[in-house]
């Protein structure tokens, strides 16, 4: 089997292939990629000693892994035709397919089973990422590989925006890259913005840890140049999406990265000064870019109408939540459930929804309170474990701050949009979470 370095490059490449293939938002692509991810996990467990060794030293993953397993098991149970009590089902399923008295919880068993498979692939990426993160060199390689492929992806997105082809480049005059819409594209671009910003902050702070010299400054500038380029390109591409939620999530992610890096450098006054000055400059540039961008500035002027629309949608579903069983409607069944709520003169605001525009509320509807609680808890544990590394690590702070900032981008945008429900975005986030949590837990091979 391939070594850890090649595995890191291959896994990151797989995620970007899915991004290029319309984000995996087409079911056949999503299932194929999930299958590859599951097979990769199996092969690594069976044939790679470094991988098995990394997992045996990752006892902190036991709780989140068990919770993710429970989510997938619950999704599978939702699709089984069993004598569930009537109180656990609100809508009739395809009754012709089941024995009388034995119906599934899910209102669309096919979509639920496929969603379980996709979740399995995403969980596999998190586990592979965690194994990669046990070695600092592999983690560093993964970070740089994401940066390089991210730069290529952003450059392609800008070229495709200037010369669009069917389904790729732009939608209604707004940059959409390969993701079919500007809002998912904004999520990905915001990830690259906060990632490059984190790398630059860490590089600037590290310069204050030792005596300053012209040679060290030259090395720093050489290493920082690619990240500066990625930051500028990603900023520019983000403004072309015209995504208000994406811009807001990016701003929150920049703040999160800055706060975490500041927290990690609390004992280094020189580093705090560098971080403060750099942050003010970048946040000012971000504000100017947002306000000077034509489509984004125009859309920001209409934000009240957009918020009113979102409030109306959420209010319908909050009212419906009171009548929804605690078991949920079935993973992946939102589209069908949404259709059941629409009628002439009734909930017409929902007519063209493909997602609820609030990933948390949609999870509660689909997975039920039990499944949603398990998923939220798993992510919360990984998030807290990663932040805890600030007390233990110095060399790993780029990953710790970057993972935290990327999680902040994805989750904050998920409050008002559906980017996280694009399989490739979820896959990239899972990989980042996995590497980040292991980097935060130093091992015998770590530098500190």
Secondary structure as UniProt FT lines:
FT   HELIX           4..20
FT   HELIX           22..24
FT   HELIX           27..47
FT   HELIX           49..56
FT   HELIX           59..61
FT   HELIX           62..78
FT   STRAND          82..83
FT   HELIX           86..88
FT   HELIX           95..97
FT   TURN            100..101
FT   HELIX           109..132
FT   TURN            133..134
FT   HELIX           136..162
FT   TURN            166..167
FT   STRAND          168..171
FT   TURN            172..173
FT   STRAND          174..177
FT   TURN            178..180
FT   HELIX           182..206
FT   TURN            207..208
FT   HELIX           214..241
FT   HELIX           244..264
FT   TURN            265..267
FT   HELIX           269..292
FT   HELIX           294..301
FT   HELIX           303..321
FT   TURN            322..323
FT   TURN            326..327
FT   TURN            331..332
FT   HELIX           334..340
FT   TURN            344..345
FT   HELIX           348..350
FT   TURN            351..352
FT   HELIX           359..388
FT   HELIX           389..391
FT   TURN            395..396
FT   HELIX           397..414
FT   TURN            415..416
FT   HELIX           419..421
FT   HELIX           423..439
FT   TURN            444..445
//
